[in-house]
Amino acid sequence: MGTKKILVRGCVYAVNPLNGKPLHCDTYIIQDRDAKYYWHENLFLCEVAKCKSLNTVRSYASDLVMFCEMSNPLGGWQNITSTIMRGYINGAMFSTRRYSEKTLARHLTTIKQFYSWLYEKGYLDAPTNLDFSYKDIFITDRSADQAYAIAQHTFNASYISHLKFKKILTGIQSRSAFIVSRNEIILRLGFETGTRASEVLQLDYPLVRKAINRSRDENNGLWAATTVPLIGKGNVRRDLIIPPNLCETIMRYINTYRSKISSKGPIFCTRAGKGIKDTKFASSIFTTACKKALIMRSCHQGYHALRKSFGTHLVDECYKHGRDPWVEVPRRLGHKNVDTTLKYIHFDALLNKRSKILSELNMRRQKFRGLQ
């Protein structure tokens, strides 16, 4: 059994100050799969039961059951962000459950009232600023193609903002300064350049050092972006573009630690200079850092979440600087299939409410279907 609502009859919610007799009401409470009760949600339902009908309380409880099933694995209502809420609306309510606009609005009203109650009772320091918008997903008819497109909530589950990534980096902890420096760069490469977990371990130490030094020399001694050739998945060759700040951090790691170990081999190795054979090593670093930083992961993806987040940020950067994401994203990430690039562009459009892009993507699918 999963999360469920339970009817409680004759719940005492107050005492008559004149005669000392208890005041009763019927209400619903919510219990998780381990038979544990949701504290704040149940207090809220008891509050609603004082002035609303039992049918209304039951409706509120049903909405909160679904919300709790989503929020509990993430650490509860405290850890819900606008990005997560956006994915919940688009993925769970619109695409999976096929809620009508009226039903979705009612469901969100329950959640809004719950957060307002949390603030009124002092459980929140400020009113919530979560993004509850939903009108844009009802702009066109809910065709099967559009339902598929909007169901990119898996991207939402693995999306990491710049602020969240900074917090993840605080979870890189070790008594060895070498390990801290090495592991930080490994995570930054995923988030800032889009490397895969297996690719980051293949980076050649002499090649990376030479590329960074060459770019700096060409830029009059100032740190500059550099490119390093990389053979990725499916033997697809691409240029890995490393930004200036990361180049500086990598050279600090090289001069302080790596150059003293050996002159050859991969740039990331053990303290003894041996290559790292575990292809999931980067994902292990990511998972451990999240745990240490008290970051609840909303999916089981490891290092690849950094690559997905880089791709999403890259699309946003393209639109802000007038570049074409259909060209830039596959070039930087090494996509062979245009449908893979489409997922990044579509998720960015949902995330940043690009209604025009969503409409263009819908037309693109309809045109492709017509050609078929």
Backbone torsions as a table, in degrees:
resi	resn	phi	psi	omega
1	MET	NA	139.7	177.7
2	GLY	-95.2	-154.5	177.2
3	THR	-64.7	137.5	-177.3
4	LYS	-146.2	160.8	176.0
5	LYS	-102.7	144.9	-176.9
6	ILE	-128.5	131.9	178.8
7	LEU	-78.9	130.5	177.6
8	VAL	-120.5	119.9	-179.7
9	ARG	-92.6	143.6	172.8
10	GLY	62.9	41.1	178.9
11	CYS	-73.1	129.2	178.9
12	VAL	-81.5	119.3	-178.2
13	TYR	-115.8	-10.3	178.6
14	ALA	-167.1	172.7	178.0
15	VAL	-126.7	132.7	178.1
16	ASN	-63.4	118.7	-176.2
17	PRO	-69.2	-15.7	-177.9
18	LEU	-85.7	-44.4	-177.1
19	ASN	-117.6	-1.9	176.8
20	GLY	76.4	8.0	-179.0
21	LYS	-82.9	141.9	179.8
22	PRO	-72.1	149.0	176.0
23	LEU	-104.4	133.4	-174.1
24	HIS	-115.4	157.7	170.4
25	CYS	-155.2	155.2	174.7
26	ASP	-91.2	140.0	-178.8
27	THR	-149.0	176.8	173.9
28	TYR	-118.2	146.8	174.0
29	ILE	-126.6	160.5	-175.8
30	ILE	-113.4	135.8	-177.7
31	GLN	-128.5	139.3	179.6
32	ASP	-86.8	-178.2	-175.0
33	ARG	-65.1	-18.7	178.5
34	ASP	-97.7	15.9	179.1
35	ALA	65.4	24.0	175.5
36	LYS	-98.3	148.9	-175.0
37	TYR	-97.1	144.0	176.0
38	TYR	-82.3	113.9	-170.9
39	TRP	-66.2	-60.4	-174.8
40	HIS	-67.3	-41.0	-179.8
41	GLU	-62.3	-39.9	-178.8
42	ASN	-72.2	-35.6	175.0
43	LEU	-62.8	-39.0	178.3
44	PHE	-63.9	-43.9	179.6
45	LEU	-63.8	-37.4	176.6
46	CYS	-64.5	-36.9	177.8
47	GLU	-65.1	-42.7	179.1
48	VAL	-64.4	-38.1	-176.7
49	ALA	-63.7	-22.1	-179.3
50	LYS	-66.2	-29.6	-172.7
51	CYS	-129.3	-0.8	-178.9
52	LYS	-118.3	162.3	177.6
53	SER	-71.5	162.0	-179.3
54	LEU	-64.3	-35.0	177.7
55	ASN	-62.5	-38.8	178.2
56	THR	-66.6	-43.3	178.5
57	VAL	-61.7	-39.9	178.3
58	ARG	-62.4	-40.8	177.8
59	SER	-63.4	-44.6	177.0
60	TYR	-59.9	-43.1	-177.9
61	ALA	-64.4	-40.2	179.2
62	SER	-62.1	-41.9	177.9
63	ASP	-63.0	-42.1	-177.2
64	LEU	-73.1	-27.7	175.4
65	VAL	-60.0	-47.5	179.3
66	MET	-64.6	-42.5	179.7
67	PHE	-63.6	-40.9	-179.8
68	CYS	-66.1	-36.9	178.6
69	GLU	-62.2	-32.1	177.7
70	MET	-80.7	-44.6	-171.5
71	SER	-81.3	-28.9	-174.9
72	ASN	-60.2	-44.6	177.4
73	PRO	-63.6	-18.6	-179.6
74	LEU	-93.5	0.5	-180.0
75	GLY	104.6	7.8	177.3
76	GLY	98.3	-180.0	-176.5
77	TRP	-57.9	-23.8	-178.4
78	GLN	-63.8	-27.7	-173.5
79	ASN	-102.0	10.0	179.6
80	ILE	-80.9	126.3	178.1
81	THR	-108.4	171.5	177.9
82	SER	-61.9	-36.0	179.0
83	THR	-63.9	-44.4	178.6
84	ILE	-65.4	-42.0	179.4
85	MET	-62.4	-38.2	178.9
86	ARG	-62.4	-43.1	178.4
87	GLY	-67.2	-35.8	178.0
88	TYR	-63.4	-43.2	-179.9
89	ILE	-66.7	-49.9	-176.0
90	ASN	-72.0	-43.4	-174.4
91	GLY	-84.4	-59.2	-173.0
92	ALA	-72.6	-47.9	-173.4
93	MET	-85.4	-46.3	-174.9
94	PHE	-79.7	-54.0	-172.7
95	SER	-81.1	-48.7	-175.1
96	THR	-76.1	-51.5	-176.5
97	ARG	-90.8	-9.9	177.7
98	ARG	56.4	44.1	179.0
99	TYR	-63.5	142.4	171.5
100	SER	-74.1	166.8	180.0
101	GLU	-61.0	-38.4	-179.8
102	LYS	-66.2	-45.4	-179.7
103	THR	-65.8	-41.7	-179.9
104	LEU	-63.2	-41.1	179.6
105	ALA	-62.9	-41.5	179.0
106	ARG	-64.6	-41.7	179.0
107	HIS	-60.9	-44.7	-179.3
108	LEU	-68.3	-30.9	176.7
109	THR	-61.4	-40.3	177.3
110	THR	-60.3	-46.7	-178.3
111	ILE	-66.4	-40.5	177.6
112	LYS	-60.7	-44.4	-180.0
113	GLN	-65.0	-35.5	177.5
114	PHE	-63.0	-45.8	179.1
115	TYR	-67.8	-34.1	176.4
116	SER	-64.8	-40.1	178.1
117	TRP	-64.5	-40.6	178.2
118	LEU	-59.1	-40.3	179.2
119	TYR	-70.1	-43.1	-179.3
120	GLU	-62.4	-34.8	-177.9
121	LYS	-88.2	-0.8	176.2
122	GLY	89.2	9.7	178.1
123	TYR	-81.6	-17.1	174.3
124	LEU	-119.9	140.4	-179.8
125	ASP	-76.5	-23.7	-178.1
126	ALA	-148.2	157.8	177.0
127	PRO	-58.5	145.5	-178.5
128	THR	-66.0	145.5	175.9
129	ASN	-116.6	27.9	179.4
130	LEU	-63.0	149.1	179.6
131	ASP	-87.3	106.4	179.9
132	PHE	-101.7	13.1	-176.2
133	SER	-68.0	147.0	-177.9
134	TYR	-149.7	-9.8	-173.5
135	LYS	-58.7	-34.4	-174.5
136	ASP	-64.5	-26.2	-178.0
137	ILE	-79.9	-6.5	177.0
138	PHE	-107.4	16.3	-179.1
139	ILE	-63.0	-41.8	179.8
140	THR	-118.4	171.7	178.7
141	ASP	-63.0	148.7	-177.4
142	ARG	-86.5	76.6	179.4
143	SER	-77.9	167.8	179.8
144	ALA	-61.9	-38.4	-179.7
145	ASP	-64.6	-43.2	-178.3
146	GLN	-69.0	-38.2	178.4
147	ALA	-59.6	-39.4	177.8
148	TYR	-64.0	-43.6	-177.4
149	ALA	-63.8	-41.7	-177.2
150	ILE	-74.4	-17.1	-177.7
151	ALA	-78.7	35.0	178.4
152	GLN	-90.6	31.4	179.9
153	HIS	-68.8	-14.5	174.3
154	THR	-67.1	-33.1	174.6
155	PHE	-66.8	-39.7	-180.0
156	ASN	-61.5	-39.4	-178.0
157	ALA	-64.1	-28.9	-177.8
158	SER	-103.2	0.2	-177.9
159	TYR	-70.3	135.5	179.9
160	ILE	-125.6	123.1	178.2
161	SER	-78.0	168.0	178.5
162	HIS	-63.2	-38.5	-179.9
163	LEU	-66.1	-42.7	180.0
164	LYS	-66.4	-36.8	-179.8
165	PHE	-65.1	-39.0	176.9
166	LYS	-58.9	-38.7	179.0
167	LYS	-69.4	-37.5	177.8
168	ILE	-61.0	-39.4	-179.9
169	LEU	-61.5	-28.0	178.0
170	THR	-67.5	-16.2	179.8
171	GLY	-84.7	-2.2	176.0
172	ILE	-81.5	103.2	-173.2
173	GLN	-131.4	136.4	178.1
174	SER	-167.1	155.2	174.5
175	ARG	-73.1	-18.7	-179.2
176	SER	-93.7	119.4	177.6
177	ALA	-65.3	-30.5	177.0
178	PHE	-61.3	-47.4	-178.9
179	ILE	-65.6	-40.9	178.9
180	VAL	-60.8	-46.9	-179.4
181	SER	-64.1	-46.6	-179.2
182	ARG	-61.5	-48.6	-176.3
183	ASN	-67.9	-34.1	177.6
184	GLU	-63.4	-43.5	-179.3
185	ILE	-65.8	-39.2	179.0
186	ILE	-59.3	-44.1	178.7
187	LEU	-69.3	-39.5	-179.4
188	ARG	-65.8	-33.8	177.7
189	LEU	-62.9	-39.3	177.6
190	GLY	-66.6	-44.0	-175.2
191	PHE	-78.3	-30.6	-174.0
192	GLU	-105.5	-12.7	179.3
193	THR	-131.3	-14.1	177.3
194	GLY	83.1	27.1	177.6
195	THR	-71.4	151.8	171.4
196	ARG	-86.5	164.9	-178.2
197	ALA	-60.3	-39.2	-179.1
198	SER	-75.9	-32.8	-177.0
199	GLU	-68.1	-38.6	-174.1
200	VAL	-64.5	-25.7	-180.0
201	LEU	-82.4	-10.8	-178.7
202	GLN	-91.9	-8.7	-176.1
203	LEU	-62.6	125.4	-175.5
204	ASP	-82.6	128.8	-175.7
205	TYR	-59.5	-54.2	-179.4
206	PRO	-60.9	-37.4	-177.7
207	LEU	-66.2	-43.5	-180.0
208	VAL	-66.4	-44.8	179.9
209	ARG	-61.2	-43.0	-179.7
210	LYS	-64.9	-42.2	-178.5
211	ALA	-64.3	-42.5	-179.3
212	ILE	-67.2	-43.5	179.5
213	ASN	-64.3	-39.1	179.9
214	ARG	-63.7	-45.2	-179.9
215	SER	-64.7	-36.3	179.3
216	ARG	-70.0	-40.0	178.0
217	ASP	-63.5	-40.1	-179.9
218	GLU	-70.7	-16.7	-179.3
219	ASN	-107.7	30.4	176.2
220	ASN	57.4	39.5	175.1
221	GLY	84.6	-0.7	179.0
222	LEU	-94.4	147.7	179.5
223	TRP	-63.8	135.5	-178.0
224	ALA	-140.5	160.4	176.3
225	ALA	-65.3	144.9	178.8
226	THR	-132.9	161.2	179.0
227	THR	-117.4	138.8	178.2
228	VAL	-127.6	125.0	179.0
229	PRO	-65.5	140.3	-176.6
230	LEU	-142.3	135.8	175.0
231	ILE	-100.9	114.4	-175.0
232	GLY	-104.6	-155.8	-178.2
233	LYS	-59.2	136.5	-179.7
234	GLY	70.9	20.3	-178.7
235	ASN	58.7	30.3	177.7
236	VAL	-84.4	124.0	179.8
237	ARG	-89.3	135.6	175.0
238	ARG	-147.5	162.7	176.5
239	ASP	-94.1	121.1	176.6
240	LEU	-83.4	117.0	-178.6
241	ILE	-96.8	116.0	-178.5
242	ILE	-101.1	122.1	-177.2
243	PRO	-68.6	160.5	-175.5
244	PRO	-54.8	-47.5	-177.5
245	ASN	-61.6	-38.3	179.0
246	LEU	-72.4	-33.9	175.0
247	CYS	-59.0	-43.8	179.8
248	GLU	-62.3	-42.9	-179.8
249	THR	-66.1	-39.9	179.7
250	ILE	-64.9	-41.7	179.6
251	MET	-67.5	-32.1	175.8
252	ARG	-65.3	-40.8	176.8
253	TYR	-64.2	-42.1	-180.0
254	ILE	-64.0	-50.0	-176.0
255	ASN	-68.7	-33.2	-176.8
256	THR	-84.0	-37.2	-172.1
257	TYR	-126.2	-57.4	-167.4
258	ARG	-64.3	-39.8	-177.8
259	SER	-65.5	-19.1	-178.9
260	LYS	-89.7	-5.3	-178.1
261	ILE	-93.8	-56.5	177.7
262	SER	-163.7	165.4	-177.0
263	SER	-96.6	-3.9	-178.3
264	LYS	-131.4	176.7	175.4
265	GLY	93.7	-174.9	-180.0
266	PRO	-69.2	152.2	-178.5
267	ILE	-68.3	-28.0	178.9
268	PHE	-107.8	120.0	-175.8
269	CYS	-145.1	-178.2	175.4
270	THR	-80.3	171.8	178.8
271	ARG	-65.0	-19.8	178.2
272	ALA	-88.0	-1.8	178.0
273	GLY	90.2	5.8	-179.5
274	LYS	-83.7	146.5	177.7
275	GLY	-69.0	153.7	-179.7
276	ILE	-94.4	117.4	-174.6
277	LYS	-90.8	-24.1	-177.6
278	ASP	-69.2	112.2	-177.8
279	THR	-68.8	-15.5	178.7
280	LYS	-98.4	12.7	-177.2
281	PHE	-58.7	-45.4	-178.9
282	ALA	-64.7	-37.1	177.6
283	SER	-66.9	-35.0	177.5
284	SER	-65.0	-39.3	177.1
285	ILE	-62.4	-44.0	-179.4
286	PHE	-62.4	-48.2	-178.4
287	THR	-60.9	-45.8	-179.7
288	THR	-64.0	-41.9	179.6
289	ALA	-63.3	-39.9	177.8
290	CYS	-62.0	-42.5	179.9
291	LYS	-65.2	-44.8	-179.4
292	LYS	-65.1	-34.1	-179.5
293	ALA	-86.9	3.0	-180.0
294	LEU	60.4	39.6	176.4
295	ILE	-97.2	120.2	177.0
296	MET	-80.9	120.7	177.9
297	ARG	-82.4	131.1	-177.6
298	SER	-87.7	1.6	174.4
299	CYS	-153.7	174.3	-176.1
300	HIS	-91.9	7.3	178.2
301	GLN	-68.1	145.7	178.4
302	GLY	-104.6	-116.9	-175.3
303	TYR	-58.6	-28.6	-176.6
304	HIS	-64.5	-22.2	176.7
305	ALA	-62.8	-31.4	178.2
306	LEU	-67.9	-40.8	179.2
307	ARG	-64.5	-44.3	178.5
308	LYS	-61.9	-39.8	-179.8
309	SER	-67.5	-39.8	176.6
310	PHE	-59.7	-45.6	179.7
311	GLY	-60.0	-40.7	178.9
312	THR	-66.2	-44.2	178.5
313	HIS	-65.4	-33.3	179.7
314	LEU	-65.1	-41.1	177.4
315	VAL	-60.4	-46.5	179.2
316	ASP	-60.3	-41.8	179.1
317	GLU	-63.8	-37.5	178.6
318	CYS	-61.9	-46.6	-179.6
319	TYR	-65.0	-35.9	-178.5
320	LYS	-71.8	-28.7	-175.8
321	HIS	-112.4	13.8	173.8
322	GLY	72.7	25.9	176.6
323	ARG	-101.1	159.9	-177.6
324	ASP	-90.9	112.9	-179.1
325	PRO	-65.5	-25.5	178.9
326	TRP	-67.1	-21.0	177.3
327	VAL	-97.2	-46.5	-172.7
328	GLU	-69.6	-43.8	-175.3
329	VAL	-64.2	-51.9	178.1
330	PRO	-64.0	-30.6	178.2
331	ARG	-66.6	-42.5	-177.3
332	ARG	-80.0	-30.7	-176.7
333	LEU	-102.3	-10.2	177.4
334	GLY	76.7	31.9	179.5
335	HIS	-70.9	134.7	173.5
336	LYS	-98.2	-24.9	-176.7
337	ASN	-107.5	127.2	-178.4
338	VAL	-65.2	-26.5	179.1
339	ASP	-65.1	-30.0	177.4
340	THR	-67.3	-43.6	176.8
341	THR	-62.6	-39.4	-179.7
342	LEU	-57.2	-39.3	-179.1
343	LYS	-60.2	-41.1	179.3
344	TYR	-66.9	-43.8	-178.7
345	ILE	-66.2	-38.6	-179.8
346	HIS	-68.2	-43.5	-179.3
347	PHE	-65.0	-39.4	176.0
348	ASP	-60.4	-39.3	179.9
349	ALA	-64.2	-39.2	176.3
350	LEU	-67.6	-43.8	-175.8
351	LEU	-65.4	-40.5	-176.0
352	ASN	-106.9	14.0	173.4
353	LYS	56.1	49.0	178.1
354	ARG	-89.7	84.2	-175.8
355	SER	-60.0	-38.3	-179.0
356	LYS	-64.5	-41.9	-179.8
357	ILE	-66.3	-41.1	178.7
358	LEU	-60.2	-41.2	178.3
359	SER	-65.1	-41.6	179.2
360	GLU	-64.2	-38.9	178.9
361	LEU	-66.1	-39.5	178.4
362	ASN	-63.3	-42.7	177.9
363	MET	-64.8	-37.1	179.8
364	ARG	-61.6	-42.9	179.3
365	ARG	-66.5	-42.2	180.0
366	GLN	-63.1	-39.3	179.3
367	LYS	-66.3	-43.3	179.9
368	PHE	-64.2	-40.7	179.0
369	ARG	-64.0	-37.0	177.8
370	GLY	-65.1	-38.4	179.1
371	LEU	-66.4	-35.6	179.3
372	GLN	-67.1	NA	NA
